[in-house]
Amino acid sequence: MLDLEKRTPKDGSGCGIAKFNALDYPEPANMPAKAKFYHHTEPTACDAFAFTGAAKEARGLTRTDYQVEHVLEWQVVTKFFEWVQTKKGNERFDDPDPKKSKKIAFCPYWKATWEGANSPVFKLKPDDKKELNAMDHLKYAYPGKGNFEEEFVWLHTAVNSPAKAQMWTTKKPDTIYGDKTTKKIGGKGKADKISTGMTDLIVGTKKAGKIPQERPTVDSARQAYFKLKWILGARMYLKNPEIKAIFKKQKERIGDVLDALDVAMEKQPKKKTTGDVMGAWKKQGLKALWDEYMEEKFATAKKRSENDMDKYLRLLEGKWSQKKDLDAGENDRVVFLLQIRKLKTAWAAEKNSWTAPWK
């Protein structure tokens, strides 16, 4: 259960900056009254896949079953600069420090001109309420307390994380849920945390990779089934017209601020504590790079959802179509198999219908 009364900034990191965090969330009590609750209409039902945004929580859920949602993941914003470094490959830049002659890569160059002590503050637009440094201008283009609060919504936690979040995070491989069972050793006085992989939930845990140690039960396989339902829900959520409109606004607003900073920072050199003026940023075409990056991020999100849905639906149907090596009664097996096939049908209808929210 999530304690929504204690909100912290949305964590982020990028280019070696460990704390590149967004603005604070609004407190739940101060969420916009019109903020909708997004969820499956019947979250706990196996074979009900309709998804909606409503004025109140779904039947069977309470507010603690939801998270305050930004729509565009902050991690997508912060990881953009690492992507730019990869995109630029071996390209090197003049060190802004006039006393250093060695060329540097994009990330060190970006940090030296935009981030850290003595970062210049300025207005991007004449009607800006206050002067900010470059990093804060970027943060203020993203929703936070008192800032674009009308874009916040409530999203069913199971759909939000890991299903939606893992579509967009920077990682390898291109999957959402882990295939293998993992064990995280607990600290002093804490129990070890075991996360059962999707394959083990569906076909049973194994010993030496061959002999089933435990046959799968309907309950274990259904855990995997519901994880697939959450992926389906995450895609349906991001296809919702109201959510698409918010996503488009956020993507374009970040791009516009990057574009403005790309120009403004050419006239905003940092000063060292000694008073020496450092070399200013040189325009890099960040807006076009951001658009390219977001197209790539969407393609990856789509691919990850398809990879997990296709793989694990195939495993579910294959395993539960047979009668052997199951710890389940025949009637339970048949009922569950019918539910699997309903999910398969729902996925077939959904699979190719998702397009980038900003188009």
ABEGO torsion letter per residue (X at the ends): XBBAABBBBBBBBBGGBABBBBBBBBBAAABBAABBBBBBABAABAABABBBBBABBBBGBBAAABBBBAGBBAAAAAAAAAAAAAAAEABBBBBABAABABBBBAAAAAAAAABEBGBBBBBABAABABBBBAAAAAAAABBBBGBGAAABBBBBAAAAOAAAAAAABBBOBBBABBABBBBBBBBBGBBBBBBBBAAAAAAEBBBGGABBABBBBAAAAAAAAAAAAAAAAAAAAAABAAAAAAAAAAAAAAAAAAAAAAAAAAABBBBBAAGBBBBBBBBAGAAAAAAAAAAAAAAAAAAAAAAAAAAAAAAAAAAAABABGBBBBAAAAAAAAAAAAAAAAAAAAAAAABBBAAX
